[in-house]
Amino acid sequence: FGYARQDRTMNQRVPISAADTCVMLESMGVQRVVTLDLHVGQIEGFFNRVLVNHISATPLGALYFAEKELVNPVVVSPDAGGVARAKAFRKTYMSKMDEIK
């Protein structure tokens, strides 16, 4: 979702691009949207008539890296907003590592 990070206005008369994108998709007749790791879950709420299925890539990504048997891997977040996702990924990764061993 290309405008997932633009979910709020910074000042007056600046559009909420994520909401505008949702409106455009709805006006084109889109009936269902499948998203992968949205930056913020509130974007699902910008759709009024469209079914939204949000899928997390964490389980598949964690399994992929666990199978690599990395030594002392480090999980980082690109910004403060992603820290919770990075922690969740690390937790899932460690769980997959335990399953493999």
PDB file as gemmi writes it, atoms N, CA and C in Angstrom:
CRYST1    1.000    1.000    1.000  90.00  90.00  90.00 P 1                      
ATOM      1  N   PHE A   1       0.859  -1.158   0.000  1.00  0.00           N  
ATOM      2  CA  PHE A   1       0.000   0.000   0.000  1.00  0.00           C  
ATOM      3  C   PHE A   1       0.901   1.215   0.000  1.00  0.00           C  
ATOM      4  N   GLY A   2       1.037   1.806  -1.149  1.00  0.00           N  
ATOM      5  CA  GLY A   2       2.033   2.857  -1.376  1.00  0.00           C  
ATOM      6  C   GLY A   2       1.979   4.058  -0.459  1.00  0.00           C  
ATOM      7  N   TYR A   3       0.800   4.394   0.053  1.00  0.00           N  
ATOM      8  CA  TYR A   3       0.676   5.585   0.886  1.00  0.00           C  
ATOM      9  C   TYR A   3       0.389   5.236   2.339  1.00  0.00           C  
ATOM     10  N   ALA A   4       0.821   4.080   2.758  1.00  0.00           N  
ATOM     11  CA  ALA A   4       0.506   3.604   4.100  1.00  0.00           C  
ATOM     12  C   ALA A   4       1.076   4.497   5.191  1.00  0.00           C  
ATOM     13  N   ARG A   5       2.138   5.197   4.934  1.00  0.00           N  
ATOM     14  CA  ARG A   5       2.735   6.016   5.981  1.00  0.00           C  
ATOM     15  C   ARG A   5       2.121   7.402   6.043  1.00  0.00           C  
ATOM     16  N   GLN A   6       1.274   7.747   5.079  1.00  0.00           N  
ATOM     17  CA  GLN A   6       0.643   9.057   5.075  1.00  0.00           C  
ATOM     18  C   GLN A   6      -0.793   8.900   5.574  1.00  0.00           C  
ATOM     19  N   ASP A   7      -0.900   8.609   6.854  1.00  0.00           N  
ATOM     20  CA  ASP A   7      -2.204   8.300   7.432  1.00  0.00           C  
ATOM     21  C   ASP A   7      -2.760   9.426   8.295  1.00  0.00           C  
ATOM     22  N   ARG A   8      -2.110  10.577   8.308  1.00  0.00           N  
ATOM     23  CA  ARG A   8      -2.619  11.715   9.076  1.00  0.00           C  
ATOM     24  C   ARG A   8      -2.108  13.011   8.442  1.00  0.00           C  
ATOM     25  N   THR A   9      -2.831  14.086   8.702  1.00  0.00           N  
ATOM     26  CA  THR A   9      -2.428  15.372   8.124  1.00  0.00           C  
ATOM     27  C   THR A   9      -1.393  16.037   9.019  1.00  0.00           C  
ATOM     28  N   MET A  10      -0.518  16.767   8.382  1.00  0.00           N  
ATOM     29  CA  MET A  10       0.507  17.496   9.133  1.00  0.00           C  
ATOM     30  C   MET A  10       0.064  18.938   9.401  1.00  0.00           C  
ATOM     31  N   ASN A  11      -0.736  19.493   8.499  1.00  0.00           N  
ATOM     32  CA  ASN A  11      -1.302  20.817   8.708  1.00  0.00           C  
ATOM     33  C   ASN A  11      -2.560  20.962   7.852  1.00  0.00           C  
ATOM     34  N   GLN A  12      -3.238  22.090   7.959  1.00  0.00           N  
ATOM     35  CA  GLN A  12      -4.507  22.276   7.253  1.00  0.00           C  
ATOM     36  C   GLN A  12      -4.332  22.153   5.743  1.00  0.00           C  
ATOM     37  N   ARG A  13      -5.365  21.652   5.115  1.00  0.00           N  
ATOM     38  CA  ARG A  13      -5.479  21.491   3.663  1.00  0.00           C  
ATOM     39  C   ARG A  13      -4.432  20.560   3.052  1.00  0.00           C  
ATOM     40  N   VAL A  14      -3.812  19.726   3.862  1.00  0.00           N  
ATOM     41  CA  VAL A  14      -2.927  18.686   3.351  1.00  0.00           C  
ATOM     42  C   VAL A  14      -3.710  17.386   3.398  1.00  0.00           C  
ATOM     43  N   PRO A  15      -3.899  16.708   2.247  1.00  0.00           N  
ATOM     44  CA  PRO A  15      -4.743  15.513   2.241  1.00  0.00           C  
ATOM     45  C   PRO A  15      -4.106  14.339   2.982  1.00  0.00           C  
ATOM     46  N   ILE A  16      -4.963  13.480   3.461  1.00  0.00           N  
ATOM     47  CA  ILE A  16      -4.498  12.216   4.021  1.00  0.00           C  
ATOM     48  C   ILE A  16      -4.398  11.266   2.836  1.00  0.00           C  
ATOM     49  N   SER A  17      -3.208  11.096   2.306  1.00  0.00           N  
ATOM     50  CA  SER A  17      -3.017  10.359   1.061  1.00  0.00           C  
ATOM     51  C   SER A  17      -3.511   8.926   1.127  1.00  0.00           C  
ATOM     52  N   ALA A  18      -3.333   8.258   2.255  1.00  0.00           N  
ATOM     53  CA  ALA A  18      -3.812   6.879   2.386  1.00  0.00           C  
ATOM     54  C   ALA A  18      -5.323   6.830   2.237  1.00  0.00           C  
ATOM     55  N   ALA A  19      -6.025   7.766   2.873  1.00  0.00           N  
ATOM     56  CA  ALA A  19      -7.481   7.807   2.775  1.00  0.00           C  
ATOM     57  C   ALA A  19      -7.911   8.131   1.353  1.00  0.00           C  
ATOM     58  N   ASP A  20      -7.211   9.059   0.700  1.00  0.00           N  
ATOM     59  CA  ASP A  20      -7.528   9.404  -0.679  1.00  0.00           C  
ATOM     60  C   ASP A  20      -7.345   8.203  -1.603  1.00  0.00           C  
ATOM     61  N   THR A  21      -6.305   7.444  -1.377  1.00  0.00           N  
ATOM     62  CA  THR A  21      -6.057   6.243  -2.181  1.00  0.00           C  
ATOM     63  C   THR A  21      -7.184   5.237  -1.987  1.00  0.00           C  
ATOM     64  N   CYS A  22      -7.645   5.066  -0.766  1.00  0.00           N  
ATOM     65  CA  CYS A  22      -8.757   4.148  -0.489  1.00  0.00           C  
ATOM     66  C   CYS A  22     -10.015   4.589  -1.219  1.00  0.00           C  
ATOM     67  N   VAL A  23     -10.296   5.884  -1.194  1.00  0.00           N  
ATOM     68  CA  VAL A  23     -11.474   6.418  -1.886  1.00  0.00           C  
ATOM     69  C   VAL A  23     -11.358   6.163  -3.390  1.00  0.00           C  
ATOM     70  N   MET A  24     -10.166   6.385  -3.958  1.00  0.00           N  
ATOM     71  CA  MET A  24      -9.977   6.143  -5.392  1.00  0.00           C  
ATOM     72  C   MET A  24     -10.194   4.678  -5.742  1.00  0.00           C  
ATOM     73  N   LEU A  25      -9.658   3.778  -4.926  1.00  0.00           N  
ATOM     74  CA  LEU A  25      -9.840   2.351  -5.191  1.00  0.00           C  
ATOM     75  C   LEU A  25     -11.320   1.973  -5.138  1.00  0.00           C  
ATOM     76  N   GLU A  26     -12.028   2.505  -4.152  1.00  0.00           N  
ATOM     77  CA  GLU A  26     -13.461   2.225  -4.044  1.00  0.00           C  
ATOM     78  C   GLU A  26     -14.220   2.772  -5.249  1.00  0.00           C  
ATOM     79  N   SER A  27     -13.860   3.981  -5.706  1.00  0.00           N  
ATOM     80  CA  SER A  27     -14.566   4.577  -6.842  1.00  0.00           C  
ATOM     81  C   SER A  27     -14.291   3.830  -8.144  1.00  0.00           C  
ATOM     82  N   MET A  28     -13.192   3.095  -8.203  1.00  0.00           N  
ATOM     83  CA  MET A  28     -12.875   2.289  -9.393  1.00  0.00           C  
ATOM     84  C   MET A  28     -13.596   0.949  -9.360  1.00  0.00           C  
ATOM     85  N   GLY A  29     -14.295   0.662  -8.261  1.00  0.00           N  
ATOM     86  CA  GLY A  29     -15.067  -0.570  -8.184  1.00  0.00           C  
ATOM     87  C   GLY A  29     -14.340  -1.742  -7.536  1.00  0.00           C  
ATOM     88  N   VAL A  30     -13.222  -1.482  -6.904  1.00  0.00           N  
ATOM     89  CA  VAL A  30     -12.490  -2.549  -6.219  1.00  0.00           C  
ATOM     90  C   VAL A  30     -13.378  -3.111  -5.111  1.00  0.00           C  
ATOM     91  N   GLN A  31     -13.447  -4.435  -5.020  1.00  0.00           N  
ATOM     92  CA  GLN A  31     -14.301  -5.063  -4.020  1.00  0.00           C  
ATOM     93  C   GLN A  31     -13.517  -5.676  -2.866  1.00  0.00           C  
ATOM     94  N   ARG A  32     -12.256  -5.987  -3.098  1.00  0.00           N  
ATOM     95  CA  ARG A  32     -11.440  -6.592  -2.045  1.00  0.00           C  
ATOM     96  C   ARG A  32      -9.991  -6.133  -2.213  1.00  0.00           C  
ATOM     97  N   VAL A  33      -9.338  -5.869  -1.089  1.00  0.00           N  
ATOM     98  CA  VAL A  33      -7.930  -5.483  -1.072  1.00  0.00           C  
ATOM     99  C   VAL A  33      -7.194  -6.423  -0.130  1.00  0.00           C  
ATOM    100  N   VAL A  34      -6.080  -6.962  -0.585  1.00  0.00           N  
ATOM    101  CA  VAL A  34      -5.227  -7.785   0.265  1.00  0.00           C  
ATOM    102  C   VAL A  34      -3.955  -6.988   0.515  1.00  0.00           C  
ATOM    103  N   THR A  35      -3.631  -6.764   1.783  1.00  0.00           N  
ATOM    104  CA  THR A  35      -2.437  -5.996   2.131  1.00  0.00           C  
ATOM    105  C   THR A  35      -1.435  -6.893   2.845  1.00  0.00           C  
ATOM    106  N   LEU A  36      -0.195  -6.497   2.793  1.00  0.00           N  
ATOM    107  CA  LEU A  36       0.877  -7.247   3.429  1.00  0.00           C  
ATOM    108  C   LEU A  36       1.656  -6.302   4.326  1.00  0.00           C  
ATOM    109  N   ASP A  37       1.610  -6.539   5.615  1.00  0.00           N  
ATOM    110  CA  ASP A  37       2.347  -5.747   6.601  1.00  0.00           C  
ATOM    111  C   ASP A  37       2.131  -4.239   6.463  1.00  0.00           C  
ATOM    112  N   LEU A  38       0.905  -3.809   6.712  1.00  0.00           N  
ATOM    113  CA  LEU A  38       0.607  -2.381   6.716  1.00  0.00           C  
ATOM    114  C   LEU A  38       1.433  -1.677   7.784  1.00  0.00           C  
ATOM    115  N   HIS A  39       1.835  -0.463   7.505  1.00  0.00           N  
ATOM    116  CA  HIS A  39       2.591   0.319   8.477  1.00  0.00           C  
ATOM    117  C   HIS A  39       1.735   0.592   9.712  1.00  0.00           C  
ATOM    118  N   VAL A  40       0.468   0.912   9.489  1.00  0.00           N  
ATOM    119  CA  VAL A  40      -0.477   1.119  10.595  1.00  0.00           C  
ATOM    120  C   VAL A  40      -1.807   0.460  10.237  1.00  0.00           C  
ATOM    121  N   GLY A  41      -2.403  -0.208  11.190  1.00  0.00           N  
ATOM    122  CA  GLY A  41      -3.643  -0.918  10.954  1.00  0.00           C  
ATOM    123  C   GLY A  41      -4.837  -0.029  10.683  1.00  0.00           C  
ATOM    124  N   GLN A  42      -4.768   1.238  11.089  1.00  0.00           N  
ATOM    125  CA  GLN A  42      -5.913   2.128  10.922  1.00  0.00           C  
ATOM    126  C   GLN A  42      -6.259   2.348   9.458  1.00  0.00           C  
ATOM    127  N   ILE A  43      -5.353   2.040   8.546  1.00  0.00           N  
ATOM    128  CA  ILE A  43      -5.632   2.233   7.127  1.00  0.00           C  
ATOM    129  C   ILE A  43      -6.794   1.350   6.678  1.00  0.00           C  
ATOM    130  N   GLU A  44      -6.939   0.187   7.289  1.00  0.00           N  
ATOM    131  CA  GLU A  44      -8.079  -0.664   6.954  1.00  0.00           C  
ATOM    132  C   GLU A  44      -9.390   0.089   7.162  1.00  0.00           C  
ATOM    133  N   GLY A  45      -9.433   0.967   8.140  1.00  0.00           N  
ATOM    134  CA  GLY A  45     -10.634   1.732   8.444  1.00  0.00           C  
ATOM    135  C   GLY A  45     -10.949   2.822   7.436  1.00  0.00           C  
ATOM    136  N   PHE A  46     -10.011   3.147   6.557  1.00  0.00           N  
ATOM    137  CA  PHE A  46     -10.258   4.155   5.528  1.00  0.00           C  
ATOM    138  C   PHE A  46     -11.172   3.627   4.428  1.00  0.00           C  
ATOM    139  N   PHE A  47     -11.319   2.308   4.335  1.00  0.00           N  
ATOM    140  CA  PHE A  47     -12.214   1.717   3.340  1.00  0.00           C  
ATOM    141  C   PHE A  47     -13.616   1.632   3.934  1.00  0.00           C  
ATOM    142  N   ASN A  48     -14.615   1.997   3.138  1.00  0.00           N  
ATOM    143  CA  ASN A  48     -16.003   1.932   3.601  1.00  0.00           C  
ATOM    144  C   ASN A  48     -16.736   0.709   3.054  1.00  0.00           C  
ATOM    145  N   ARG A  49     -16.549   0.413   1.760  1.00  0.00           N  
ATOM    146  CA  ARG A  49     -17.309  -0.651   1.115  1.00  0.00           C  
ATOM    147  C   ARG A  49     -16.427  -1.804   0.636  1.00  0.00           C  
ATOM    148  N   VAL A  50     -15.168  -1.771   0.928  1.00  0.00           N  
ATOM    149  CA  VAL A  50     -14.223  -2.768   0.420  1.00  0.00           C  
ATOM    150  C   VAL A  50     -13.802  -3.707   1.548  1.00  0.00           C  
ATOM    151  N   LEU A  51     -13.787  -5.003   1.247  1.00  0.00           N  
ATOM    152  CA  LEU A  51     -13.264  -5.973   2.212  1.00  0.00           C  
ATOM    153  C   LEU A  51     -11.743  -5.889   2.206  1.00  0.00           C  
ATOM    154  N   VAL A  52     -11.149  -5.834   3.367  1.00  0.00           N  
ATOM    155  CA  VAL A  52      -9.692  -5.737   3.476  1.00  0.00           C  
ATOM    156  C   VAL A  52      -9.173  -6.953   4.233  1.00  0.00           C  
ATOM    157  N   ASN A  53      -8.242  -7.662   3.623  1.00  0.00           N  
ATOM    158  CA  ASN A  53      -7.571  -8.783   4.276  1.00  0.00           C  
ATOM    159  C   ASN A  53      -6.119  -8.382   4.489  1.00  0.00           C  
ATOM    160  N   HIS A  54      -5.734  -8.255   5.747  1.00  0.00           N  
ATOM    161  CA  HIS A  54      -4.357  -7.895   6.075  1.00  0.00           C  
ATOM    162  C   HIS A  54      -3.589  -9.166   6.425  1.00  0.00           C  
ATOM    163  N   ILE A  55      -2.483  -9.373   5.748  1.00  0.00           N  
ATOM    164  CA  ILE A  55      -1.666 -10.570   5.959  1.00  0.00           C  
ATOM    165  C   ILE A  55      -0.301 -10.146   6.496  1.00  0.00           C  
ATOM    166  N   SER A  56       0.192 -10.888   7.461  1.00  0.00           N  
ATOM    167  CA  SER A  56       1.519 -10.619   8.023  1.00  0.00           C  
ATOM    168  C   SER A  56       2.544 -11.562   7.402  1.00  0.00           C  
ATOM    169  N   ALA A  57       3.673 -11.000   7.009  1.00  0.00           N  
ATOM    170  CA  ALA A  57       4.755 -11.806   6.447  1.00  0.00           C  
ATOM    171  C   ALA A  57       5.681 -12.343   7.538  1.00  0.00           C  
ATOM    172  N   THR A  58       5.439 -11.969   8.777  1.00  0.00           N  
ATOM    173  CA  THR A  58       6.323 -12.365   9.872  1.00  0.00           C  
ATOM    174  C   THR A  58       6.525 -13.874   9.983  1.00  0.00           C  
ATOM    175  N   PRO A  59       5.482 -14.702   9.994  1.00  0.00           N  
ATOM    176  CA  PRO A  59       5.712 -16.148  10.146  1.00  0.00           C  
ATOM    177  C   PRO A  59       6.591 -16.739   9.039  1.00  0.00           C  
ATOM    178  N   LEU A  60       6.320 -16.352   7.804  1.00  0.00           N  
ATOM    179  CA  LEU A  60       7.098 -16.879   6.685  1.00  0.00           C  
ATOM    180  C   LEU A  60       8.535 -16.357   6.710  1.00  0.00           C  
ATOM    181  N   GLY A  61       8.690 -15.061   6.983  1.00  0.00           N  
ATOM    182  CA  GLY A  61      10.037 -14.479   7.054  1.00  0.00           C  
ATOM    183  C   GLY A  61      10.848 -15.057   8.197  1.00  0.00           C  
ATOM    184  N   ALA A  62      10.210 -15.252   9.343  1.00  0.00           N  
ATOM    185  CA  ALA A  62      10.908 -15.819  10.498  1.00  0.00           C  
ATOM    186  C   ALA A  62      11.356 -17.245  10.202  1.00  0.00           C  
ATOM    187  N   LEU A  63      10.499 -18.028   9.563  1.00  0.00           N  
ATOM    188  CA  LEU A  63      10.870 -19.396   9.203  1.00  0.00           C  
ATOM    189  C   LEU A  63      12.039 -19.402   8.213  1.00  0.00           C  
ATOM    190  N   TYR A  64      11.980 -18.529   7.224  1.00  0.00           N  
ATOM    191  CA  TYR A  64      13.051 -18.443   6.228  1.00  0.00           C  
ATOM    192  C   TYR A  64      14.407 -18.192   6.901  1.00  0.00           C  
ATOM    193  N   PHE A  65      14.466 -17.192   7.767  1.00  0.00           N  
ATOM    194  CA  PHE A  65      15.735 -16.862   8.410  1.00  0.00           C  
ATOM    195  C   PHE A  65      16.141 -17.907   9.449  1.00  0.00           C  
ATOM    196  N   ALA A  66      15.168 -18.522  10.100  1.00  0.00           N  
ATOM    197  CA  ALA A  66      15.491 -19.583  11.071  1.00  0.00           C  
ATOM    198  C   ALA A  66      16.154 -20.757  10.370  1.00  0.00           C  
ATOM    199  N   GLU A  67      15.687 -21.084   9.178  1.00  0.00           N  
ATOM    200  CA  GLU A  67      16.274 -22.197   8.427  1.00  0.00           C  
ATOM    201  C   GLU A  67      17.708 -21.893   7.977  1.00  0.00           C  
ATOM    202  N   LYS A  68      18.087 -20.635   7.948  1.00  0.00           N  
ATOM    203  CA  LYS A  68      19.457 -20.239   7.587  1.00  0.00           C  
ATOM    204  C   LYS A  68      20.436 -20.482   8.726  1.00  0.00           C  
ATOM    205  N   GLU A  69      19.904 -20.750   9.924  1.00  0.00           N  
ATOM    206  CA  GLU A  69      20.719 -20.987  11.121  1.00  0.00           C  
ATOM    207  C   GLU A  69      21.794 -19.914  11.298  1.00  0.00           C  
ATOM    208  N   LEU A  70      21.365 -18.681  11.299  1.00  0.00           N  
ATOM    209  CA  LEU A  70      22.271 -17.547  11.465  1.00  0.00           C  
ATOM    210  C   LEU A  70      22.849 -17.526  12.879  1.00  0.00           C  
ATOM    211  N   VAL A  71      24.046 -17.030  13.010  1.00  0.00           N  
ATOM    212  CA  VAL A  71      24.707 -16.921  14.310  1.00  0.00           C  
ATOM    213  C   VAL A  71      24.552 -15.484  14.804  1.00  0.00           C  
ATOM    214  N   ASN A  72      23.946 -15.313  15.966  1.00  0.00           N  
ATOM    215  CA  ASN A  72      23.728 -14.002  16.584  1.00  0.00           C  
ATOM    216  C   ASN A  72      23.065 -12.991  15.642  1.00  0.00           C  
ATOM    217  N   PRO A  73      21.906 -13.317  15.093  1.00  0.00           N  
ATOM    218  CA  PRO A  73      21.252 -12.360  14.196  1.00  0.00           C  
ATOM    219  C   PRO A  73      20.754 -11.138  14.965  1.00  0.00           C  
ATOM    220  N   VAL A  74      20.664 -10.031  14.280  1.00  0.00           N  
ATOM    221  CA  VAL A  74      20.183  -8.787  14.875  1.00  0.00           C  
ATOM    222  C   VAL A  74      18.963  -8.325  14.086  1.00  0.00           C  
ATOM    223  N   VAL A  75      17.877  -8.013  14.778  1.00  0.00           N  
ATOM    224  CA  VAL A  75      16.670  -7.498  14.146  1.00  0.00           C  
ATOM    225  C   VAL A  75      16.581  -6.025  14.495  1.00  0.00           C  
ATOM    226  N   VAL A  76      16.478  -5.166  13.487  1.00  0.00           N  
ATOM    227  CA  VAL A  76      16.414  -3.718  13.715  1.00  0.00           C  
ATOM    228  C   VAL A  76      15.157  -3.145  13.078  1.00  0.00           C  
ATOM    229  N   SER A  77      14.779  -1.984  13.549  1.00  0.00           N  
ATOM    230  CA  SER A  77      13.632  -1.273  13.002  1.00  0.00           C  
ATOM    231  C   SER A  77      14.128  -0.011  12.309  1.00  0.00           C  
ATOM    232  N   PRO A  78      13.532   0.352  11.168  1.00  0.00           N  
ATOM    233  CA  PRO A  78      13.968   1.566  10.479  1.00  0.00           C  
ATOM    234  C   PRO A  78      13.553   2.849  11.191  1.00  0.00           C  
ATOM    235  N   ASP A  79      12.557   2.757  12.073  1.00  0.00           N  
ATOM    236  CA  ASP A  79      12.108   3.932  12.818  1.00  0.00           C  
ATOM    237  C   ASP A  79      11.418   3.478  14.107  1.00  0.00           C  
ATOM    238  N   ALA A  80      11.095   4.443  14.951  1.00  0.00           N  
ATOM    239  CA  ALA A  80      10.485   4.113  16.246  1.00  0.00           C  
ATOM    240  C   ALA A  80       9.143   3.422  16.081  1.00  0.00           C  
ATOM    241  N   GLY A  81       8.413   3.741  15.022  1.00  0.00           N  
ATOM    242  CA  GLY A  81       7.114   3.135  14.799  1.00  0.00           C  
ATOM    243  C   GLY A  81       7.179   1.649  14.487  1.00  0.00           C  
ATOM    244  N   GLY A  82       8.333   1.169  14.050  1.00  0.00           N  
ATOM    245  CA  GLY A  82       8.472  -0.229  13.683  1.00  0.00           C  
ATOM    246  C   GLY A  82       9.061  -1.113  14.770  1.00  0.00           C  
ATOM    247  N   VAL A  83       9.353  -0.538  15.928  1.00  0.00           N  
ATOM    248  CA  VAL A  83       9.983  -1.307  17.009  1.00  0.00           C  
ATOM    249  C   VAL A  83       9.102  -2.479  17.446  1.00  0.00           C  
ATOM    250  N   ALA A  84       7.813  -2.252  17.569  1.00  0.00           N  
ATOM    251  CA  ALA A  84       6.918  -3.330  18.002  1.00  0.00           C  
ATOM    252  C   ALA A  84       6.914  -4.468  16.978  1.00  0.00           C  
ATOM    253  N   ARG A  85       6.915  -4.125  15.671  1.00  0.00           N  
ATOM    254  CA  ARG A  85       6.955  -5.160  14.641  1.00  0.00           C  
ATOM    255  C   ARG A  85       8.285  -5.906  14.667  1.00  0.00           C  
ATOM    256  N   ALA A  86       9.374  -5.194  14.906  1.00  0.00           N  
ATOM    257  CA  ALA A  86      10.689  -5.839  14.976  1.00  0.00           C  
ATOM    258  C   ALA A  86      10.749  -6.794  16.169  1.00  0.00           C  
ATOM    259  N   LYS A  87      10.195  -6.388  17.299  1.00  0.00           N  
ATOM    260  CA  LYS A  87      10.161  -7.260  18.478  1.00  0.00           C  
ATOM    261  C   LYS A  87       9.302  -8.494  18.215  1.00  0.00           C  
ATOM    262  N   ALA A  88       8.163  -8.293  17.554  1.00  0.00           N  
ATOM    263  CA  ALA A  88       7.284  -9.428  17.232  1.00  0.00           C  
ATOM    264  C   ALA A  88       7.990 -10.383  16.277  1.00  0.00           C  
ATOM    265  N   PHE A  89       8.732  -9.832  15.313  1.00  0.00           N  
ATOM    266  CA  PHE A  89       9.465 -10.670  14.372  1.00  0.00           C  
ATOM    267  C   PHE A  89      10.527 -11.481  15.110  1.00  0.00           C  
ATOM    268  N   ARG A  90      11.254 -10.817  16.013  1.00  0.00           N  
ATOM    269  CA  ARG A  90      12.299 -11.513  16.778  1.00  0.00           C  
ATOM    270  C   ARG A  90      11.699 -12.652  17.600  1.00  0.00           C  
ATOM    271  N   LYS A  91      10.568 -12.384  18.244  1.00  0.00           N  
ATOM    272  CA  LYS A  91       9.916 -13.408  19.061  1.00  0.00           C  
ATOM    273  C   LYS A  91       9.496 -14.601  18.202  1.00  0.00           C  
ATOM    274  N   THR A  92       8.916 -14.336  17.052  1.00  0.00           N  
ATOM    275  CA  THR A  92       8.505 -15.412  16.148  1.00  0.00           C  
ATOM    276  C   THR A  92       9.724 -16.152  15.612  1.00  0.00           C  
ATOM    277  N   TYR A  93      10.758 -15.407  15.289  1.00  0.00           N  
ATOM    278  CA  TYR A  93      12.003 -15.998  14.788  1.00  0.00           C  
ATOM    279  C   TYR A  93      12.587 -16.957  15.829  1.00  0.00           C  
ATOM    280  N   MET A  94      12.651 -16.515  17.076  1.00  0.00           N  
ATOM    281  CA  MET A  94      13.213 -17.359  18.136  1.00  0.00           C  
ATOM    282  C   MET A  94      12.357 -18.622  18.321  1.00  0.00           C  
ATOM    283  N   SER A  95      11.053 -18.483  18.203  1.00  0.00           N  
ATOM    284  CA  SER A  95      10.154 -19.627  18.296  1.00  0.00           C  
ATOM    285  C   SER A  95      10.421 -20.611  17.173  1.00  0.00           C  
ATOM    286  N   LYS A  96      10.621 -20.112  15.972  1.00  0.00           N  
ATOM    287  CA  LYS A  96      10.919 -20.992  14.818  1.00  0.00           C  
ATOM    288  C   LYS A  96      12.269 -21.666  14.995  1.00  0.00           C  
ATOM    289  N   MET A  97      13.221 -20.942  15.565  1.00  0.00           N  
ATOM    290  CA  MET A  97      14.551 -21.525  15.826  1.00  0.00           C  
ATOM    291  C   MET A  97      14.423 -22.712  16.786  1.00  0.00           C  
ATOM    292  N   ASP A  98      13.609 -22.547  17.834  1.00  0.00           N  
ATOM    293  CA  ASP A  98      13.390 -23.619  18.801  1.00  0.00           C  
ATOM    294  C   ASP A  98      12.735 -24.831  18.146  1.00  0.00           C  
ATOM    295  N   GLU A  99      11.809 -24.594  17.223  1.00  0.00           N  
ATOM    296  CA  GLU A  99      11.141 -25.690  16.516  1.00  0.00           C  
ATOM    297  C   GLU A  99      12.127 -26.466  15.641  1.00  0.00           C  
ATOM    298  N   ILE A 100      13.048 -25.767  15.027  1.00  0.00           N  
ATOM    299  CA  ILE A 100      14.005 -26.401  14.111  1.00  0.00           C  
ATOM    300  C   ILE A 100      15.017 -27.263  14.864  1.00  0.00           C  
ATOM    301  N   LYS A 101      15.418 -26.795  16.044  1.00  0.00           N  
ATOM    302  CA  LYS A 101      16.455 -27.507  16.820  1.00  0.00           C  
ATOM    303  C   LYS A 101      15.939 -28.770  17.434  1.00  0.00           C  
TER     304      LYS A 101                                                      
END                                                                             
